């Protein structure tokens, strides 16, 4: 099958889960063409598995100091460029479009009436799951940013709905539990300024904080360890950690839950998906939530014990089987199998 696969490049989570599914689909013999949008090609890292791929401008969201900046988001939107990319995208011979919240591929599929499949956490919001209150614009954007005919939604729990477990990197199924380092905390707050994260963590000298995000240069300052992005290094620090402090995105909390790491989430203000994730985390009792860099909350959370691993199944195997079946309207037996079977 010839598949056009669109990847939203603005977040490492989209790239991480799409990397796993693209690799599996290639192993199954599908001919995969990838487009990535929302980030400059020079800013993309470790995307060799997507080759051959093309990078397009697409659409992205602008944030500042942990808050959505809708005005700047609208200013950077280039509708003429977006439509040109959609209209000139070569889809001749494409049997299926898969979009991980990527608008160019989604719009091209609708325009040319090609079967399309939404893959990712955002597509779980089509179902009855925890959904934070927000204005009509926010909800409409989340549900219609990159819509698809069929939906392979992902979440930390099925909530009684036909959605899949998180996609976990293959290397995390092979991790050794003995890697855990007591007192090691992974911090990934890419929407916060580094100086604010430093002030937040510095008072807790009894713990070792490995800080990723807006870090321009790696270095160590006592118990604070600043790290620039490296997929291998990041996953190693995740496996060794007792807990994770991060924004309320989806992929990293899912990986932490899979491994049994305690979680402290700080949702991005004004971003309804993250606020909904924080609500779900609280309802599931899987972790703690803070709505600012609150040292009193961090102090309480650090004293909490680690949790038991959830050991999610290899989700991409079930999605690949669903795609191969051709019966894309029949999703339930694949989602149920993904939750009932363990790796």
N, C-alpha and C positions, 0 to 999 in steps of 0.2 A: 504494500500500500504506500502511496506517496502522500506524505504528511507535511503540511506547513505548520511549524511550531513557533508561536510567538511568545517571547519572554519579556516581562516587565523588568527592566534593568535597574530601577531605582533602589531596590532593596536586595541585600544579599540573600534573603530568604527565598525570593522568587528564583534567583539563579541557582541556589542550592537544591531546591526540590525539582526544578526543571532539569537540572543536570542529571539527577538520578533517573527520571523518566525517559529522557532522551537516550541515555545510555542503554536502558532496558529495551526500548523500542528498536534501537539499532541492532541489538543482539538478536531480536526477533526477526530481523531481516527487512524491516521497513526502511524506505527511502525517506530520510528526514531532511528538510530544509528549515533552517532556523533564522528568525529575525529577532533582534534585541532592540528595544527602544527605551527611552527615558533617561539614558545616561551616555556621556561621551565615551567613545571607544577607548580612549586613553585611561579612563577611570575603571575599566572593567578588568577583573583579575580571574585567572584560572578558568577560562571558558573554552579550552581547547576541545572538549568533548562535543561542543556545539558545531564544530567545523563540518561543512562550510556554513558560515553564518554571515548575515549582513546587519549593520547597525543603523538604525533610523532615529530621528529626533523624538517622535511620538509625543507623549505628554508626561509631565512629572509634577510632583507636589513640592512646594517650598515651605520650609520650616525655619523658625528662629527661636533659640532658647527654649526648646521643648514645647513649642506651640505651632499650630498650623498658621501659615500666613497666606490667606486666601487672595489678598490683593496682589501680592507678588506672583502667586500661582497664575492668576489671570493675565498679568502683564507678560509673563514668559510664554504663554500659550500662543503658538503660531499655527492658526487654523489653516491657512493657505498651504503651508508646508505639510501639515498633517494630511490634508485631502490629496495633495499631490502624491505623497507616499502611498496612500491607499489606492489611488487610481492607476498608478504606474507599477504597482506590485504584480509581478508575474505569477499568476495562479493556474496557468494552463496545465492540465493533467493532474492537479491536486485532488485527491480523494477525500481528505479530511483536514480541517484546520483545528489545531489545539492551541488554545490561548491561555497562558498563565497571566491573566489580568493585563493583557497587552492589547491596546486599542487598534493598532494598524491591522493586525491579522483578523481581529474580531470584525471590524468594519468591512474589510475586503470579503470575508466570508458571507456577511449579510448582503452586500451589494451584488455578489455573483451567485448567491443561493447555493453555496458549498456547505455541506454538513460541518457543524462546528461544535467543539467540546471545550467547556470551561474547566480548567484544572487549577485547583488552588483553594486556599482558605476562604477567599472572598465569595466563592460560589456556594459555600455552606449557608450563607445568609439568605439563600432562596428558600430555606426550610425553617421550621419552627425551632430556633435556637436562641440563646440569650442575645438580646439586641438592645443596646443602650438608647436612651432617649436622645434625639437630635433633631435639628431642623429638617424640613422637607428636602432642601438642597443636598444636605449631607447624605441622607438615605438614598435619594435618587442617584447621586454620583456613585455610591458604593455598588448599587445594584445594576447600574447601566453604564459604567465606565468602559467595560469590555464584555458585553453579554454574549452568550453562546446558546445554541439550540439544546445541547445536552450539558449536564453539569456534574463534574466529579469534585464535589466539595470535600474539604478536609477539616477536621476539628479534633480537639483533645478527647472528646467523648462523643458518642453518636447521638445523644439526647433523644433516642428513639426515632431517628430520622435516617434516610438512606444516604449517609455521608461516610467518607473513609477516615481512617486514622491518619495522623501526620506522616509525612514522608521523612524517613530517617536516613542520613548518609550511611552507606554500606559499612564504612569503617567503624561505626558506633555499635554494630552488632558483634564486633570482634574485640571490643574493649575488655581489658582485664580489671575486675573490681578492685584489685590490689593497687591500682594506680592512684586511688584517692589519697590526697594529701590533706591532713586535718588542718583546718583554719584557712585553706586557700579558697578565695572567692573570685569568681569571674565577673567582671563589670563590663557591660556593653550598653552604653547609653549614647548612641550616635547623634541624637538630636539635642544633647546637652553640651554646653561649653566645657572644655577640659578643666578650666580653673574652678568651675562649679562642682564638678565631680571630685576634684582634688579636695576641696573644702569639705565636701560631704563625707569622704572616707578617711581623711587624715587622722581624726581623733581616735580611731579604733586600731591602735598599734598592736593589739594582740592577734591581728589577722593579716594575711597577705593578700592584697588586692591586685589583681591583674586586669588592667584597665585598657579597653579598646574603645574605638569611636573616633572622635576628631583628634587623634594623636598623630602629630606630624613626624615625630622622631622617637624611636624606642629608647628607653632608659629606666633606671631604677633609682628611687629616692626613698631609702629605708624600706618600709613595708608596702610602698606603692610602686608598682611595676607597670610602666607604660609600654604598650605594644602596638605596633602598626599592623595592618591587616596581613595575615597569612592564614590561609585555610588550614594547613597542617598544624601550625602553631596554635591557632584558635581552638581547633577540635581537641588538641592535646591538653590545653588548659581547661577546657570544658570537662574532659574525662577525669582530670585530676582534682577538680574542685569539689568542695563541700556544697556550694550553693552558687546561684546565679542572680545577679541584679541586672535587670534589663528593661527596655521599653516593652510595652504590651503588644509586640508583634506576634507572629505565630510560630515560625519555624524554631527559633532558639528555645522558647519555653517548651515546645514539643520534644525537642532533643533532650532538654534537662529532665522532663518528666519521664521520658524513656529510660534515662540512666539513673533516676532516683535522686536528683539534686533538688534541694529546697529552692524555692523561687520567691523573689521580691520584684514585682512589676511596677513600673512607673509609666502609665499610659500617656501618649502624646496628646496634649490638650487640643480639643477641637477636632480630633480625628476619630470619627465614630467607630471605625473598625477596632482601633486599639481600646477605646472605652468599652466596647462590647466584649472584647477579649478579657479585660479586667473584670467585668461583671461575671463572665463565665468562670474565670479563675476563682473568684470569691464564692460563687454558687457551688462549684465543685469541691471547694475546700482543698484545692491543690497548691495554694500558695497565698502570699500576702500581697496587698496592693497599697501603694502610696500615690498621692496626687501632686506631690512636690518632693524635692530631695530633702526628706525629713530625717534628721539624724536620730530622733527618738524612735521612729519606726525601724530604722536600720538596726539600732541597738537591740530592740525586742526581737527582730527577725534573726539576728546573728546567734542568739541564744537558743533558737529552736533546733530540734534534731533534724537530721536528714530524713527523707521519706523513702518508701519502698519503690523500686523501679516499676514502671507500668509495662515495660517490655512490649512495645507496639510491634505489630507484624510488619512484614516487608510489603508495604502498601503498593509500591509500583508493580509488584508481581500481579496483584489483583486487578489493578487498573489496566495493565497490559493485556490480561486475559479478557477483560471487558471490551477493550478496543478490538482485539482480534475476533471476538464473537460476531461483531457486526450488528448485534441486537442492542443498540445503544439506549433504547427506551426502557430496557430491562436491567435495572441497576441493583436492585435489592439483594439478590443472591450473592453478588460480589462484595457488597459492603458488609453484609452479615458474616460472610466467610472471613473477611479481613479482621473483624473484631473478635471472632471466636477462635481463630487459630493464632498461635504464638510462634515466633521465629525459633 
